[in-house]
Amino acid sequence: MSWVEATGYLERLRDLFYGLAEIRDTIKRERCIGSCGTVRVKIGFPTMFRNGVIMDVTNPEQAGIAEDAGAVGVMVLDKLPYDVRKSGGVARMADVKAIEDVMNSITIPVSAKCRIGHYMEAVILEEIGVDLIDESEVLTPADDQHHINKWIFKVPFVNGARDLPEALRRISEGASMIRTKGEAGTGNVAEAVRHMKAFNNDLRTLASRRDDEEFLRDYARSSKVSYELVKLVADLGRLPVINFAAGGIATPADAALMIWLGADGVFVGSGIFKSSDPRARAEAIVLATSRWDDPEAVVEAQRMVSEKSAMQGIDIKSLKPEELLQVRGSA
Amino acid sequence: MRIGVLGLQGDYEEHIYLLKKAMGKKGVSGEVIPVKDRSVLRRLSGIVIPGGESTVIGRLIERSGMTEELREMISQGLPTLGTCAGAILMAKRVRDRVVGEVTQPLLSVMSIGVVRNAFGRQRESFETEVDVEGVGRIRAVFIRAPAIVEIWGNARSLSSIEAPDLGRISILAVEGNMIASAFHPEISGETALHEMFIDIIKK
């Protein structure tokens, strides 16, 4: 049997499985038509976010501002990351009611965060109909060894990562989207830049050594992921899922910088609603993220905001090692 | 031929990839370029409006000052393919399933009425096989998809599916040189609609 025939066989097998999944869903009288929550549906969804901005909000009013400004989605939180940092204590999933209020007030996708490894918070979020779940280091981890098995959910997950091996571990657990971790709630983009550059360095190395099986096997072994996933990434020269930048993005120029570095879009957490010009800032960041490659448009975006209104920000060097959020859940 | 893919927001890269593949299949030579401002509009032989968030793409088209020109060119016969958000932007009537009336900038060029998020939220997003008139059976991916609930004038439906709460509804419509699809052929990798689009351009 030649390779071409083998592929044909695998494709027929896949069609058979999709067929079975459809029959299963029909029998279970699921709310959906055809087959829901397939890998293609889960990975296809975040591609609709490309060159878009997802904004952290805490109530329907902020969600309305985000939608009007042109956000591709909102992330509902109990407290913005900046306030999580200030208040200390245990940070958990937002109130169900708060999330539902936002879902009923806007037409764009609604995401919410659950704690790392907290399977039940994820079940709750899926049940109430959240469109995307962020298994986030901003909340206090429930399991410092393991993440949630995301393959068994119909709703796609996004996970944070600081480098490529961490991203690949999350993908092998079923993440449908990746974001840099950055250092949330600081208004300082430096860590997100560091993480994006770490991705890029490894991607370049993998792409240039895509035919060096020994190297790819070593990389897979040290990253604790399968060789097949590493080979796929080496062949693609990018992550096989959408990759957003997050953590510390506060201005239109920050957003454009991250897209220029290779991010597919940006999450903005405290940057918008911790500034004193949220409406204008949200709109400006949307513009800069979409038209990042046109200096005129980025200038126009930057002109819409004032540095005097930006969130104050925290220098990462002033944080104690135990105050860093990015080191959580990197196993 | 030079095909533009509106590249302000959404899955335009998948469309560019699939258009190139469809061109290869058809043996047509030409280029596919992302469109982000007015500068190249007049030199296009066709335009694709990709999937994404219709609210965002609509606002960015407006901010880039393309709305009037694009509307005029499409009305005058510029071949146009819109998928999901693209179909919403092309429709003359738009509602949302939960929120109802929506206030978002639209191109309003096609005689169809759509309901946004008609099938539900992402949890209810699905893929299935659909029969398309003149093409046959293709795999279609619906992501928080709209449904085409009204069709009038010269527009006509090419494919429909049975939905639990909605009954039999259209998911693909054509009118003149315009194609509007509720699903994403660019996500399932089906080139059929893009080939149909290239045929319209060649006409």
Boltz contact constraints between the chains, C-beta under 6 A:
constraints:
  - contact:
      token1: [A, 31]
      token2: [B, 124]
      max_distance: 6.0
  - contact:
      token1: [A, 32]
      token2: [B, 124]
      max_distance: 6.0
  - contact:
      token1: [A, 32]
      token2: [B, 126]
      max_distance: 6.0
  - contact:
      token1: [A, 33]
      token2: [B, 126]
      max_distance: 6.0
  - contact:
      token1: [A, 33]
      token2: [B, 163]
      max_distance: 6.0
  - contact:
      token1: [A, 34]
      token2: [B, 126]
      max_distance: 6.0
  - contact:
      token1: [A, 34]
      token2: [B, 127]
      max_distance: 6.0
  - contact:
      token1: [A, 34]
      token2: [B, 128]
      max_distance: 6.0
  - contact:
      token1: [A, 35]
      token2: [B, 126]
      max_distance: 6.0
  - contact:
      token1: [A, 35]
      token2: [B, 127]
      max_distance: 6.0
  - contact:
      token1: [A, 36]
      token2: [B, 126]
      max_distance: 6.0
  - contact:
      token1: [A, 38]
      token2: [B, 127]
      max_distance: 6.0
  - contact:
      token1: [A, 40]
      token2: [B, 127]
      max_distance: 6.0
  - contact:
      token1: [A, 41]
      token2: [B, 125]
      max_distance: 6.0
  - contact:
      token1: [A, 41]
      token2: [B, 127]
      max_distance: 6.0
  - contact:
      token1: [A, 44]
      token2: [B, 141]
      max_distance: 6.0
  - contact:
      token1: [A, 44]
      token2: [B, 143]
      max_distance: 6.0
  - contact:
      token1: [A, 44]
      token2: [B, 187]
      max_distance: 6.0
  - contact:
      token1: [A, 45]
      token2: [B, 122]
      max_distance: 6.0
  - contact:
      token1: [A, 45]
      token2: [B, 143]
      max_distance: 6.0
  - contact:
      token1: [A, 47]
      token2: [B, 11]
      max_distance: 6.0
  - contact:
      token1: [A, 48]
      token2: [B, 10]
      max_distance: 6.0
  - contact:
      token1: [A, 48]
      token2: [B, 11]
      max_distance: 6.0
  - contact:
      token1: [A, 48]
      token2: [B, 51]
      max_distance: 6.0
  - contact:
      token1: [A, 48]
      token2: [B, 52]
      max_distance: 6.0
  - contact:
      token1: [A, 50]
      token2: [B, 10]
      max_distance: 6.0
  - contact:
      token1: [A, 50]
      token2: [B, 11]
      max_distance: 6.0
  - contact:
      token1: [A, 51]
      token2: [B, 9]
      max_distance: 6.0
  - contact:
      token1: [A, 52]
      token2: [B, 9]
      max_distance: 6.0
  - contact:
      token1: [A, 70]
      token2: [B, 56]
      max_distance: 6.0
  - contact:
      token1: [A, 70]
      token2: [B, 59]
      max_distance: 6.0
  - contact:
      token1: [A, 72]
      token2: [B, 53]
      max_distance: 6.0
  - contact:
      token1: [A, 72]
      token2: [B, 56]
      max_distance: 6.0
  - contact:
      token1: [A, 107]
      token2: [B, 96]
      max_distance: 6.0
  - contact:
      token1: [A, 107]
      token2: [B, 99]
      max_distance: 6.0
  - contact:
      token1: [A, 107]
      token2: [B, 116]
      max_distance: 6.0
  - contact:
      token1: [A, 108]
      token2: [B, 53]
      max_distance: 6.0
  - contact:
      token1: [A, 129]
      token2: [B, 121]
      max_distance: 6.0
  - contact:
      token1: [A, 129]
      token2: [B, 123]
      max_distance: 6.0
  - contact:
      token1: [A, 131]
      token2: [B, 121]
      max_distance: 6.0
  - contact:
      token1: [A, 131]
      token2: [B, 122]
      max_distance: 6.0
  - contact:
      token1: [A, 154]
      token2: [B, 123]
      max_distance: 6.0
  - contact:
      token1: [A, 155]
      token2: [B, 123]
      max_distance: 6.0
  - contact:
      token1: [A, 290]
      token2: [B, 8]
      max_distance: 6.0
  - contact:
      token1: [A, 290]
      token2: [B, 9]
      max_distance: 6.0
  - contact:
      token1: [A, 290]
      token2: [B, 60]
      max_distance: 6.0
